[in-house]
Amino acid sequence: MKNECVAVVGWILGIEGALGLIGIKWLDGDLGLIHLLFTPDTWVYVVLVVIGVGVAVGHEAARKRGRVRG
């Protein structure tokens, strides 16, 4: 169960970063929930996308290799 939570948190971070980038670049303002806590720069959203998708994809690959139960 704990390992599945890691993948879910990774996807959530990636989606939040993607929403923020879309909002800054093509719409009038930030999207997602991160901007409600503080006003992040564009590079923060890029880092969120990279870390979030990296964690999620890494977890899925490890699960398929059999290293993670779930």
Order of alpha helices (4+ residues) and beta strands (2+ residues): alpha-alpha-alpha
